Amino acid sequence: MWISRSSSNTSATSSADWFKAWIKLSQKMPIHPEEPSQTPDVEPTAAADPREPLAPRPRGNVRRHSRPAARIRKPITFASLRDTLQVWFIPASAAFVLVVATLILMRMPADTPPPSAKNAPIPIPPSAETSTRAPASPTAPSPAPPPAPVPTSAIQRGSVVATDFPTLDLPVQTKKSDLNELTQSIRERHQLPPRESIRLEEILNHFSYRLNGVAAIARGVAKSWQPETSDDNLSIPLATLSSEMIACPWKPSATLLFINLRGNGQIDCQARIVFHANPEMVTHYRLLGYSSPLGQATGPLPALLRTNSSTLLTIEIEASKSSGDLGSLEWLIDDNPAPTISLTRRADAEPSNDACFAALVCGYAQWLAGEQTEVIDVEMISAFAREVTSANQPPERAEFIDLIEPSLHL
């Protein structure tokens, strides 16, 4: 019995010590970590008997402090709510703008794609034969009409390959130079005229010529009563086309083709002349004069052939043989075909005086303009001028020949 009672007393003493420790801890700790206890502090009293039961207040403190930490929550304030909204406001606004922009782009019409360098039309340079134009959009203004085909007559400044351009439209009229400016520059100012002022075709047509070659006459019905006929249905000559070919003085392997078109003495008419080169014989050709640069449009060729007018044209032809078929001349008067002239070169043909003088004028005008300087020089012009000089030259031609020699030394 003694041992048993002693053991019971020891257990009761340990339990009392444990409860005293909890009582002291509950009195020191606040009810809420952020708020002070609303109950007034109570002065500690004398230690209670551990065997007595706990009062309601200490028991409540022990229960509150024994709750899990997860149950303790901070109160929600306006400042904390504002900070939370500021953190999420910018991302939410960006997402909203992105969604709205995506919806707008999805609702845009897809039949008008934005222009880009990949979809832009590629510019194609105009050609003398064809012209390619990019299609215009339905909303674009109507495009300008395509340019008129560029005639190949007045744009062939340099040598032309016959296989590339086998045909050449020729002008039927040109201006005539009075040679006053050329004469004053050489005889009075003792200097050569500016190269850009030289017009070979105008100097050439200052003189009149009568070629010694093949000729053809275009006839038409008289539109009114003619003095030499009493029948209005009789045909009358409207124009005459003549030609002559000689060896080129500055290029012996080439041939000079002279073409002379004359209108009759009664009425004006519309004329067109086309040179057809034979690609099997002709390698290159060059229309002398008419100095527009190659590829530059000069507008439609004049087609009016006036009464008693005369135009001389010169074509330098380089052929693979010294004789043979070089091509033909086809021409129309008032849209009616005229007899075709075949261009057959004969090596043994004697040149006429008019053709030789025309060749001298062409060579001298090219020398003044600084053209073909590799074959046309002072010695060649001087020698050819002495060869053409003769006692039976008309006075106007003799004055021109006398002008050449002093100009060669300026």
Secondary structure, DSSP 8 states (H G I E B T S, - for coil): -HHHHHHHHHHHHHHHHHHHHHHHHHHHS-SSSSS--SS----------TTS---HHHHHHHHHHTS-GGG------HHHHHHHHHHHHHHHHHHHHHHHHHHHHHHS-SSS----TTTS-------SS--------TTS-----------SSTT--S-EETTT--EEEE-S------SHHHHHHHHTS-S---GGG--HHHHHTTS-----S-EEEEEEE-SS--TT-S-TTSEEEEEEEEEEEEE-SS-TTEEEEEEEEEE-SS--EEEEEEEEE-TTTEEEEEE-S----TT----S---EE-TT-EEEEEEEEEESSSSEEEEEEEEEETTEE---EEEEE-TT----HHHHHHHHHHHHHHHHHT-STTT--HHHHHHHHHHH--TTS-HHHHHHHHHHHHHTT-
